[in-house]
Amino acid sequence: MTNADLQTQLLQETAQIPWRELQRFFAAGQAIAVDTSLDLLDVAHTLAQDDAICLKAWMEAGKVDVVSDQQAAQWFEQDALVWAVVIKPWVLVQQRQTH
């Protein structure tokens, strides 16, 4: 699969979804939070390409990490709608930007 094909596939698989529907992934430790300063598709592409150096930098900067209990509870209480994309076994989740 080419980079362009992967980008297209990721774009097609990215969707807004209620956080409550992702609870089982959070419980399994498979929900990854992506900071809103990053492009969700760029992070998904980087993960799919197994670019450990880039992922490590984002993790060390606190921009990519497992969803915290506090964040999960906040999204649950707010009945939040989030952006999500699956890179098996992970579900990348990003808080929706409100304007």
N, CA, C and O atoms as CSV, one atom per row, in Angstrom:
chain,resi,resn,atom,element,x,y,z
A,1,MET,N,N,0.848,-1.171,0.000
A,1,MET,CA,C,0.000,0.000,0.000
A,1,MET,C,C,0.898,1.239,0.000
A,1,MET,O,O,1.831,1.338,0.797
A,2,THR,N,N,0.615,2.159,-0.877
A,2,THR,CA,C,1.396,3.390,-0.951
A,2,THR,C,C,0.973,4.342,0.171
A,2,THR,O,O,-0.071,4.159,0.796
A,3,ASN,N,N,1.797,5.351,0.411
A,3,ASN,CA,C,1.454,6.358,1.410
A,3,ASN,C,C,0.138,7.051,1.073
A,3,ASN,O,O,-0.679,7.312,1.956
A,4,ALA,N,N,-0.060,7.344,-0.206
A,4,ALA,CA,C,-1.305,8.002,-0.637
A,4,ALA,C,C,-2.503,7.093,-0.390
A,4,ALA,O,O,-3.556,7.554,0.052
A,5,ASP,N,N,-2.344,5.798,-0.674
A,5,ASP,CA,C,-3.433,4.847,-0.430
A,5,ASP,C,C,-3.753,4.768,1.060
A,5,ASP,O,O,-4.919,4.733,1.453
A,6,LEU,N,N,-2.703,4.740,1.884
A,6,LEU,CA,C,-2.900,4.676,3.326
A,6,LEU,C,C,-3.592,5.933,3.826
A,6,LEU,O,O,-4.512,5.849,4.639
A,7,GLN,N,N,-3.166,7.094,3.355
A,7,GLN,CA,C,-3.800,8.354,3.748
A,7,GLN,C,C,-5.284,8.353,3.377
A,7,GLN,O,O,-6.129,8.768,4.171
A,8,THR,N,N,-5.590,7.890,2.179
A,8,THR,CA,C,-6.980,7.835,1.731
A,8,THR,C,C,-7.788,6.891,2.600
A,8,THR,O,O,-8.904,7.215,3.007
A,9,GLN,N,N,-7.228,5.721,2.885
A,9,GLN,CA,C,-7.921,4.738,3.725
A,9,GLN,C,C,-8.172,5.311,5.118
A,9,GLN,O,O,-9.274,5.179,5.650
A,10,LEU,N,N,-7.172,5.939,5.705
A,10,LEU,CA,C,-7.328,6.516,7.031
A,10,LEU,C,C,-8.392,7.608,7.040
A,10,LEU,O,O,-9.200,7.684,7.966
A,11,LEU,N,N,-8.393,8.437,6.030
A,11,LEU,CA,C,-9.397,9.498,5.929
A,11,LEU,C,C,-10.801,8.909,5.870
A,11,LEU,O,O,-11.719,9.419,6.511
A,12,GLN,N,N,-10.966,7.843,5.107
A,12,GLN,CA,C,-12.276,7.202,4.974
A,12,GLN,C,C,-12.717,6.520,6.267
A,12,GLN,O,O,-13.914,6.354,6.504
A,13,GLU,N,N,-11.760,6.126,7.101
A,13,GLU,CA,C,-12.081,5.406,8.328
A,13,GLU,C,C,-12.151,6.313,9.551
A,13,GLU,O,O,-12.431,5.841,10.653
A,14,THR,N,N,-11.903,7.591,9.372
A,14,THR,CA,C,-11.972,8.543,10.476
A,14,THR,C,C,-13.403,9.058,10.587
A,14,THR,O,O,-14.038,9.415,9.595
A,15,ALA,N,N,-13.888,9.085,11.827
A,15,ALA,CA,C,-15.271,9.510,12.021
A,15,ALA,C,C,-15.457,10.159,13.386
A,15,ALA,O,O,-14.668,9.952,14.309
A,16,GLN,N,N,-16.504,10.934,13.487
A,16,GLN,CA,C,-16.920,11.456,14.776
A,16,GLN,C,C,-17.799,10.386,15.429
A,16,GLN,O,O,-18.668,9.796,14.786
A,17,ILE,N,N,-17.556,10.152,16.709
A,17,ILE,CA,C,-18.277,9.102,17.414
A,17,ILE,C,C,-18.439,9.515,18.869
A,17,ILE,O,O,-17.552,10.161,19.427
A,18,PRO,N,N,-19.548,9.155,19.488
A,18,PRO,CA,C,-19.692,9.448,20.916
A,18,PRO,C,C,-18.649,8.673,21.721
A,18,PRO,O,O,-18.434,7.482,21.494
A,19,TRP,N,N,-18.006,9.365,22.666
A,19,TRP,CA,C,-16.991,8.722,23.500
A,19,TRP,C,C,-17.558,7.479,24.185
A,19,TRP,O,O,-16.849,6.486,24.348
A,20,ARG,N,N,-18.803,7.522,24.577
A,20,ARG,CA,C,-19.422,6.382,25.276
A,20,ARG,C,C,-19.327,5.092,24.463
A,20,ARG,O,O,-19.288,4.005,25.040
A,21,GLU,N,N,-19.291,5.195,23.145
A,21,GLU,CA,C,-19.202,4.004,22.308
A,21,GLU,C,C,-17.786,3.427,22.260
A,21,GLU,O,O,-17.575,2.339,21.726
A,22,LEU,N,N,-16.834,4.147,22.809
A,22,LEU,CA,C,-15.439,3.692,22.796
A,22,LEU,C,C,-14.981,3.186,24.162
A,22,LEU,O,O,-13.796,2.916,24.362
A,23,GLN,N,N,-15.911,3.058,25.095
A,23,GLN,CA,C,-15.566,2.657,26.458
A,23,GLN,C,C,-14.841,1.317,26.532
A,23,GLN,O,O,-13.935,1.151,27.349
A,24,ARG,N,N,-15.222,0.372,25.700
A,24,ARG,CA,C,-14.573,-0.951,25.778
A,24,ARG,C,C,-13.107,-0.872,25.361
A,24,ARG,O,O,-12.276,-1.619,25.878
A,25,PHE,N,N,-12.784,0.023,24.434
A,25,PHE,CA,C,-11.391,0.199,24.033
A,25,PHE,C,C,-10.597,0.874,25.154
A,25,PHE,O,O,-9.444,0.526,25.405
A,26,PHE,N,N,-11.228,1.839,25.822
A,26,PHE,CA,C,-10.585,2.490,26.957
A,26,PHE,C,C,-10.331,1.468,28.057
A,26,PHE,O,O,-9.237,1.422,28.618
A,27,ALA,N,N,-11.324,0.653,28.367
A,27,ALA,CA,C,-11.190,-0.352,29.425
A,27,ALA,C,C,-10.076,-1.351,29.120
A,27,ALA,O,O,-9.428,-1.865,30.031
A,28,ALA,N,N,-9.857,-1.621,27.837
A,28,ALA,CA,C,-8.815,-2.561,27.420
A,28,ALA,C,C,-7.444,-1.885,27.290
A,28,ALA,O,O,-6.458,-2.543,26.958
A,29,GLY,N,N,-7.382,-0.569,27.551
A,29,GLY,CA,C,-6.115,0.146,27.425
A,29,GLY,C,C,-5.704,0.399,25.988
A,29,GLY,O,O,-4.525,0.602,25.699
A,30,GLN,N,N,-6.692,0.387,25.074
A,30,GLN,CA,C,-6.405,0.534,23.649
A,30,GLN,C,C,-6.824,1.880,23.080
A,30,GLN,O,O,-6.720,2.094,21.872
A,31,ALA,N,N,-7.294,2.792,23.926
A,31,ALA,CA,C,-7.693,4.126,23.468
A,31,ALA,C,C,-6.520,5.076,23.670
A,31,ALA,O,O,-6.036,5.253,24.788
A,32,ILE,N,N,-6.073,5.680,22.587
A,32,ILE,CA,C,-4.928,6.578,22.601
A,32,ILE,C,C,-5.411,8.007,22.339
A,32,ILE,O,O,-6.057,8.282,21.328
A,33,ALA,N,N,-5.090,8.893,23.255
A,33,ALA,CA,C,-5.466,10.298,23.117
A,33,ALA,C,C,-4.436,11.031,22.270
A,33,ALA,O,O,-3.230,10.881,22.466
A,34,VAL,N,N,-4.926,11.818,21.334
A,34,VAL,CA,C,-4.076,12.639,20.464
A,34,VAL,C,C,-4.403,14.100,20.748
A,34,VAL,O,O,-5.550,14.526,20.617
A,35,ASP,N,N,-3.395,14.853,21.133
A,35,ASP,CA,C,-3.568,16.264,21.437
A,35,ASP,C,C,-4.130,17.007,20.227
A,35,ASP,O,O,-3.838,16.664,19.081
A,36,THR,N,N,-4.932,18.016,20.496
A,36,THR,CA,C,-5.563,18.772,19.409
A,36,THR,C,C,-4.563,19.601,18.605
A,36,THR,O,O,-4.902,20.114,17.539
A,37,SER,N,N,-3.342,19.735,19.105
A,37,SER,CA,C,-2.327,20.473,18.344
A,37,SER,C,C,-1.751,19.618,17.205
A,37,SER,O,O,-1.046,20.131,16.335
A,38,LEU,N,N,-2.054,18.317,17.215
A,38,LEU,CA,C,-1.589,17.412,16.164
A,38,LEU,C,C,-2.739,17.064,15.229
A,38,LEU,O,O,-3.908,17.118,15.612
A,39,ASP,N,N,-2.392,16.710,14.010
A,39,ASP,CA,C,-3.379,16.229,13.045
A,39,ASP,C,C,-3.605,14.742,13.300
A,39,ASP,O,O,-2.666,13.948,13.243
A,40,LEU,N,N,-4.846,14.369,13.580
A,40,LEU,CA,C,-5.179,12.982,13.900
A,40,LEU,C,C,-4.722,12.033,12.796
A,40,LEU,O,O,-4.204,10.956,13.090
A,41,LEU,N,N,-4.904,12.409,11.547
A,41,LEU,CA,C,-4.508,11.538,10.436
A,41,LEU,C,C,-2.992,11.394,10.342
A,41,LEU,O,O,-2.495,10.330,9.974
A,42,ASP,N,N,-2.255,12.446,10.667
A,42,ASP,CA,C,-0.792,12.343,10.668
A,42,ASP,C,C,-0.324,11.357,11.728
A,42,ASP,O,O,0.581,10.557,11.489
A,43,VAL,N,N,-0.942,11.419,12.894
A,43,VAL,CA,C,-0.576,10.502,13.973
A,43,VAL,C,C,-0.948,9.071,13.593
A,43,VAL,O,O,-0.168,8.147,13.823
A,44,ALA,N,N,-2.124,8.884,13.019
A,44,ALA,CA,C,-2.544,7.549,12.585
A,44,ALA,C,C,-1.589,6.993,11.535
A,44,ALA,O,O,-1.210,5.823,11.588
A,45,HIS,N,N,-1.207,7.830,10.592
A,45,HIS,CA,C,-0.278,7.413,9.540
A,45,HIS,C,C,1.069,7.033,10.149
A,45,HIS,O,O,1.661,6.022,9.771
A,46,THR,N,N,1.547,7.833,11.079
A,46,THR,CA,C,2.821,7.568,11.742
A,46,THR,C,C,2.771,6.250,12.501
A,46,THR,O,O,3.723,5.471,12.454
A,47,LEU,N,N,1.678,5.996,13.196
A,47,LEU,CA,C,1.516,4.735,13.922
A,47,LEU,C,C,1.451,3.558,12.958
A,47,LEU,O,O,2.080,2.526,13.191
A,48,ALA,N,N,0.700,3.709,11.887
A,48,ALA,CA,C,0.570,2.625,10.897
A,48,ALA,C,C,1.912,2.304,10.251
A,48,ALA,O,O,2.172,1.155,9.892
A,49,GLN,N,N,2.768,3.319,10.101
A,49,GLN,CA,C,4.084,3.130,9.506
A,49,GLN,C,C,5.130,2.711,10.544
A,49,GLN,O,O,6.297,2.497,10.217
A,50,ASP,N,N,4.687,2.599,11.798
A,50,ASP,CA,C,5.565,2.179,12.897
A,50,ASP,C,C,6.801,3.077,13.019
A,50,ASP,O,O,7.921,2.596,13.195
A,51,ASP,N,N,6.573,4.384,12.923
A,51,ASP,CA,C,7.645,5.374,13.051
A,51,ASP,C,C,7.867,5.651,14.540
A,51,ASP,O,O,7.337,6.614,15.095
A,52,ALA,N,N,8.661,4.786,15.170
A,52,ALA,CA,C,8.866,4.831,16.612
A,52,ALA,C,C,9.515,6.131,17.082
A,52,ALA,O,O,9.196,6.620,18.165
A,53,ILE,N,N,10.404,6.687,16.298
A,53,ILE,CA,C,11.098,7.917,16.700
A,53,ILE,C,C,10.114,9.075,16.835
A,53,ILE,O,O,10.135,9.810,17.822
A,54,CYS,N,N,9.264,9.226,15.846
A,54,CYS,CA,C,8.266,10.311,15.870
A,54,CYS,C,C,7.244,10.079,16.991
A,54,CYS,O,O,6.894,11.007,17.721
A,55,LEU,N,N,6.777,8.849,17.118
A,55,LEU,CA,C,5.804,8.537,18.166
A,55,LEU,C,C,6.395,8.797,19.548
A,55,LEU,O,O,5.729,9.356,20.419
A,56,LYS,N,N,7.639,8.392,19.744
A,56,LYS,CA,C,8.294,8.598,21.038
A,56,LYS,C,C,8.390,10.088,21.360
A,56,LYS,O,O,8.160,10.493,22.500
A,57,ALA,N,N,8.727,10.899,20.368
A,57,ALA,CA,C,8.818,12.349,20.582
A,57,ALA,C,C,7.472,12.925,21.007
A,57,ALA,O,O,7.402,13.739,21.928
A,58,TRP,N,N,6.405,12.501,20.336
A,58,TRP,CA,C,5.069,12.982,20.706
A,58,TRP,C,C,4.691,12.509,22.100
A,58,TRP,O,O,4.100,13.262,22.875
A,59,MET,N,N,5.027,11.278,22.420
A,59,MET,CA,C,4.701,10.746,23.746
A,59,MET,C,C,5.476,11.499,24.829
A,59,MET,O,O,4.912,11.854,25.864
A,60,GLU,N,N,6.748,11.738,24.595
A,60,GLU,CA,C,7.556,12.472,25.578
A,60,GLU,C,C,7.062,13.897,25.765
A,60,GLU,O,O,7.202,14.469,26.846
A,61,ALA,N,N,6.485,14.471,24.719
A,61,ALA,CA,C,5.929,15.827,24.795
A,61,ALA,C,C,4.516,15.838,25.382
A,61,ALA,O,O,3.930,16.904,25.571
A,62,GLY,N,N,3.966,14.648,25.673
A,62,GLY,CA,C,2.622,14.555,26.239
A,62,GLY,C,C,1.522,14.793,25.228
A,62,GLY,O,O,0.394,15.115,25.602
A,63,LYS,N,N,1.836,14.639,23.951
A,63,LYS,CA,C,0.847,14.894,22.899
A,63,LYS,C,C,0.139,13.629,22.412
A,63,LYS,O,O,-0.909,13.713,21.772
A,64,VAL,N,N,0.704,12.462,22.712
A,64,VAL,CA,C,0.100,11.176,22.360
A,64,VAL,C,C,0.306,10.255,23.560
A,64,VAL,O,O,1.436,10.035,23.995
A,65,ASP,N,N,-0.784,9.722,24.087
A,65,ASP,CA,C,-0.687,8.831,25.246
A,65,ASP,C,C,-2.015,8.095,25.404
A,65,ASP,O,O,-3.017,8.453,24.786
A,66,VAL,N,N,-2.003,7.073,26.231
A,66,VAL,CA,C,-3.268,6.389,26.498
A,66,VAL,C,C,-4.224,7.390,27.128
A,66,VAL,O,O,-3.798,8.303,27.836
A,67,VAL,N,N,-5.501,7.221,26.875
A,67,VAL,CA,C,-6.502,8.108,27.454
A,67,VAL,C,C,-6.463,7.922,28.970
A,67,VAL,O,O,-6.556,6.801,29.471
A,68,SER,N,N,-6.324,9.026,29.687
A,68,SER,CA,C,-6.263,8.972,31.148
A,68,SER,C,C,-7.653,8.727,31.726
A,68,SER,O,O,-8.668,8.980,31.076
A,69,ASP,N,N,-7.676,8.232,32.949
A,69,ASP,CA,C,-8.951,8.035,33.642
A,69,ASP,C,C,-9.703,9.358,33.754
A,69,ASP,O,O,-10.920,9.409,33.578
A,70,GLN,N,N,-8.964,10.427,34.049
A,70,GLN,CA,C,-9.582,11.746,34.199
A,70,GLN,C,C,-10.219,12.209,32.883
A,70,GLN,O,O,-11.349,12.696,32.870
A,71,GLN,N,N,-9.478,12.052,31.774
A,71,GLN,CA,C,-10.009,12.468,30.475
A,71,GLN,C,C,-11.222,11.632,30.089
A,71,GLN,O,O,-12.220,12.163,29.601
A,72,ALA,N,N,-11.132,10.325,30.309
A,72,ALA,CA,C,-12.255,9.437,29.981
A,72,ALA,C,C,-13.499,9.816,30.772
A,72,ALA,O,O,-14.601,9.842,30.223
A,73,ALA,N,N,-13.331,10.111,32.063
A,73,ALA,CA,C,-14.469,10.492,32.901
A,73,ALA,C,C,-15.069,11.810,32.429
A,73,ALA,O,O,-16.289,11.972,32.400
A,74,GLN,N,N,-14.201,12.752,32.060
A,74,GLN,CA,C,-14.690,14.050,31.578
A,74,GLN,C,C,-15.492,13.881,30.298
A,74,GLN,O,O,-16.593,14.420,30.179
A,75,TRP,N,N,-14.949,13.136,29.336
A,75,TRP,CA,C,-15.675,12.915,28.085
A,75,TRP,C,C,-16.981,12.182,28.332
A,75,TRP,O,O,-17.991,12.479,27.694
A,76,PHE,N,N,-16.970,11.230,29.252
A,76,PHE,CA,C,-18.182,10.471,29.557
A,76,PHE,C,C,-19.246,11.399,30.142
A,76,PHE,O,O,-20.401,11.373,29.719
A,77,GLU,N,N,-18.852,12.214,31.113
A,77,GLU,CA,C,-19.795,13.141,31.755
A,77,GLU,C,C,-20.342,14.170,30.767
A,77,GLU,O,O,-21.502,14.570,30.863
A,78,GLN,N,N,-19.515,14.592,29.826
A,78,GLN,CA,C,-19.932,15.587,28.837
A,78,GLN,C,C,-20.698,14.966,27.680
A,78,GLN,O,O,-21.208,15.677,26.814
A,79,ASP,N,N,-20.781,13.640,27.662
A,79,ASP,CA,C,-21.345,12.916,26.529
A,79,ASP,C,C,-20.693,13.427,25.243
A,79,ASP,O,O,-21.361,13.754,24.262
A,80,ALA,N,N,-19.349,13.482,25.290
A,80,ALA,CA,C,-18.553,14.101,24.235
A,80,ALA,C,C,-18.593,13.315,22.928
A,80,ALA,O,O,-18.661,12.086,22.911
A,81,LEU,N,N,-18.550,14.059,21.859
A,81,LEU,CA,C,-18.379,13.526,20.520
A,81,LEU,C,C,-16.907,13.748,20.172
A,81,LEU,O,O,-16.418,14.875,20.242
A,82,VAL,N,N,-16.195,12.672,19.795
A,82,VAL,CA,C,-14.766,12.754,19.515
A,82,VAL,C,C,-14.492,12.272,18.097
A,82,VAL,O,O,-15.309,11.587,17.482
A,83,TRP,N,N,-13.320,12.647,17.599
A,83,TRP,CA,C,-12.834,12.098,16.338
A,83,TRP,C,C,-12.095,10.809,16.663
A,83,TRP,O,O,-11.373,10.755,17.659
A,84,ALA,N,N,-12.252,9.786,15.864
A,84,ALA,CA,C,-11.566,8.526,16.115
A,84,ALA,C,C,-11.189,7.846,14.806
A,84,ALA,O,O,-11.851,7.996,13.780
A,85,VAL,N,N,-10.094,7.090,14.886
A,85,VAL,CA,C,-9.652,6.267,13.770
A,85,VAL,C,C,-8.976,5.036,14.372
A,85,VAL,O,O,-8.285,5.134,15.386
A,86,VAL,N,N,-9.178,3.889,13.750
A,86,VAL,CA,C,-8.627,2.637,14.256
A,86,VAL,C,C,-7.342,2.283,13.509
A,86,VAL,O,O,-7.304,2.247,12.279
A,87,ILE,N,N,-6.303,2.024,14.283
A,87,ILE,CA,C,-5.068,1.422,13.792
A,87,ILE,C,C,-4.882,0.216,14.715
A,87,ILE,O,O,-4.303,0.329,15.796
A,88,LYS,N,N,-5.377,-0.922,14.276
A,88,LYS,CA,C,-5.443,-2.099,15.152
A,88,LYS,C,C,-4.122,-2.370,15.834
A,88,LYS,O,O,-3.072,-2.343,15.192
A,89,PRO,N,N,-4.163,-2.632,17.134
A,89,PRO,CA,C,-5.327,-2.783,18.008
A,89,PRO,C,C,-5.767,-1.476,18.664
A,89,PRO,O,O,-6.624,-1.488,19.549
A,90,TRP,N,N,-5.204,-0.373,18.250
A,90,TRP,CA,C,-5.449,0.919,18.891
A,90,TRP,C,C,-6.609,1.685,18.259
A,90,TRP,O,O,-6.918,1.528,17.077
A,91,VAL,N,N,-7.236,2.514,19.081
A,91,VAL,CA,C,-8.204,3.490,18.604
A,91,VAL,C,C,-7.646,4.852,18.998
A,91,VAL,O,O,-7.533,5.171,20.182
A,92,LEU,N,N,-7.304,5.642,18.001
A,92,LEU,CA,C,-6.812,6.993,18.255
A,92,LEU,C,C,-8.009,7.914,18.409
A,92,LEU,O,O,-8.933,7.894,17.595
A,93,VAL,N,N,-7.985,8.717,19.455
A,93,VAL,CA,C,-9.119,9.568,19.801
A,93,VAL,C,C,-8.636,10.994,19.979
A,93,VAL,O,O,-7.600,11.243,20.595
A,94,GLN,N,N,-9.400,11.922,19.431
A,94,GLN,CA,C,-9.057,13.335,19.574
A,94,GLN,C,C,-10.314,14.127,19.879
A,94,GLN,O,O,-11.345,13.966,19.226
A,95,GLN,N,N,-10.210,14.982,20.882
A,95,GLN,CA,C,-11.338,15.825,21.236
A,95,GLN,C,C,-11.702,16.704,20.057
A,95,GLN,O,O,-10.830,17.271,19.399
A,96,ARG,N,N,-12.978,16.813,19.796
A,96,ARG,CA,C,-13.450,17.677,18.714
A,96,ARG,C,C,-13.177,19.119,19.021
A,96,ARG,O,O,-13.349,19.564,20.156
A,97,GLN,N,N,-12.755,19.851,18.025
A,97,GLN,CA,C,-12.565,21.292,18.179
A,97,GLN,C,C,-13.924,21.973,18.082
A,97,GLN,O,O,-14.703,21.696,17.170
A,98,THR,N,N,-14.199,22.856,19.019
A,98,THR,CA,C,-15.429,23.630,18.941
A,98,THR,C,C,-15.058,25.059,18.620
A,98,THR,O,O,-14.111,25.612,19.180
A,99,HIS,N,N,-15.805,25.642,17.725
A,99,HIS,CA,C,-15.496,27.013,17.293
A,99,HIS,C,C,-16.605,27.933,17.698
A,99,HIS,O,O,-16.541,29.133,17.430
